[in-house]
Amino acid sequence: MTVGGQIPDTETGVGLAKTPAARQAAAGSTAGPAPGPSGGSPSGPGWFGRLGLWSAAHLRLVVVLWVAVVAGLGAFAPQVTSALAGAGWHAEGSESVQVRDLAREHFGGNASTALQVVVHADRPVSDPAVQDVIGRATALLTADARITGVVPPQPGATVSPDGRTAILLAGAGAGADDMVRAADDLKGPLGALSGGGIEVTATGSSVMWSDFNTANHDAMIKSEMLSWPVTMAILVLAFGSLVAAGLPLLLTLAGLAASAGALVLLDQVTPVSIWAMNFAMMFALALGIDYALFLVVRFRAALARHGDAVRAVRETMDTAGKAVALSGATVLVSLSAVMLVPAPAFRTMALGIMLAVVFVLAATLTLLPAILAKLGSKVDAGALPWSKSRGKEAGSTVDAGASGSPRFAAWADRLWRHPVRYGLPALLVLLALAAPLAGLRTAMPSITVVPEDASARVGYTTVQEAFGPGTPGMLQIVVPTEQAAQTAADAASDPALGDTLDRLRAGLPEDALVGGAAAENLDLQTALDAKTPLVIGVVLGLGFLLLVFALRAPLAALLGTVTSLLSTAAAFGVAKLVFQDGHGASLLGFTPQGFLDGWAPVFFFAMIFAIAMDYTVFLLASAKEHYERTGDPRRAVTGALADSGRVVFAAAAVMVAVFFTFALSGPLPPKEMGIVLGTAVLLDAALIRLVLLPVLLRLTGNAAWWCPAWLRRILPDVRFAHD
């Protein structure tokens, strides 16, 4: 409320003169001209406000279009688990992939993707009963069109020294993804041949990925089922009404159905990893909740002030809608950097998440405002008894146009008065958690990532015990015929060559190519290590530029980017303590490998940074809105926390609940994902967005929002304030 050009400072009781000219001067001449229609001003709504008004005026059309999109693409969704690919965990263009292709083309499919069927008996494999089982296994394999042929057990090669274990080699007659599907289809019938002292198991790289995908998919479904009740409880508590709590689920289901169908169609063009759907489901839920929270909270406050649902939608979209769009763009930019990794599985997983984000974002900016305009005050239908008092709190705003919580406003005031008291401990905790990162080791996972009773692991163990250590991970060497004898001699005569793949490749003739499943893992790890700095640099750089573009405040953008990096480092530090050093391993029920899985630094970094920047955008966009209105850095911080603090807190609670349920899953990769992502969200929300970033904005004051004249001239005038 203003009286005679004075804005009362509720914390100090001192009236601050804030005329428009004074506000512009206080902003260090960064405010620029009065906002026009594109920014959302008194003269008319901005672009997002107009989108909200159009959606509200065309509710039927918007609903029909979304029903058509969801029904059209959703019709393909049931095929997602069977249509999507199971492989793709290799480095494109690597030497090992060349060996795999050559072996498939010239050596009867005896490539790394070939199936190995292990027959272990309590009697010699020459026994008629064992031979009968081998014959039936051979018939099963040859009946499958994806198998080029079956090499029977060969004494001295694929028959163990004690004569009780034999290996059938089923040649790969199809690509890596189809061979994983072949493993899906054949490992059960082959296992059913066991009995009478004879055990039949399928193993090999394709079977391992089949078991890996099955175990992790089952674990993720179980975790998601466990997280739903917790998610629903948090949503009801956060929104205070059953109708409002159902809105995020509407966005999630629309985005998930559309993205699932889109992935199936995309798979017709290029193989898409089954993991793309798993991650898309998580992000659709997480971001659907985030975005709906931000818009619904703002809509409620605007509705309480104006009493007009359409006007409330216009204001909501010009402020919170703009921030949501910026958040979605930041998430997409972060994930797009993963496309730099030359591994099909990683690229399609990132693409799956990006599709989910696009559909959820589109639903948030079109379907949600249309429904809110229609609902009006009915958005609070099914309200809980205590929610009415909180609704009154929401009307007690910190600043004109705010949807603030007095509790978070009081917390912001405390941070402003004592920045070092609260900011320094938060910084020290984050740095202490990030310190173990210096000793982090990464490697591709071993066979232990699949359950002990999985076919691939049982067969692997049987081969290892019968033929000796290292046999299951044998390398393949492809060489011109005239160099074969010399290559064999070199590989056999110098044991040091077998210590590492690099030494072996360096010591063999120039034309020799070394491959095999183990070599493919090592080549993928090498590619990941090489691309990690580039991916991290691109994510940080693009995230910073996007914030500068939207905020026109380089220092505030830098603070948001650096603090997001700090929470990511702390999360990986915790991951090192848990998964590499084994702290808490018995509690979580796993055996530490002594390293973090090789894909974590690249893929998890992009995911964590995307989520962290999501919260950053909400906080900084709200702070910029208040700074544009008042020119006061203190009101910017207190108003931002009052507006977005509860939203960040509630959204983070949902994400932490969802991610930490994955820590309860059986296989190791979901545990890693759950702990790393859950810890990152917890630290980011509790210590950075609600403590450290506001403190840094307090310490930098007006400088946080300063923009040099030359940069103002080239940047668009994006404004978040709505008068």
PyMOL commands that set and color helices and strands:
alter all, ss='L'
color gray80, all
select helices_A, chain A and resi 20-26+47-57+59-74+77-83+95-106+128-142+176-191+205-239+242-267+275-306+309-340+344-380+387-395+406-417+419-439+447-449+455-467+471-473+481-493+495-498+501-507+517-551+554-580+585-588+600-630+633-664+668-705+709-714
alter helices_A, ss='H'
color red, helices_A
select strands_A, chain A and resi 6-8+15-17+115-121+147-151+165-172+198-203+442-443+476-478+513-515+596-597
alter strands_A, ss='S'
color yellow, strands_A
deselect
rebuild
show_as cartoon
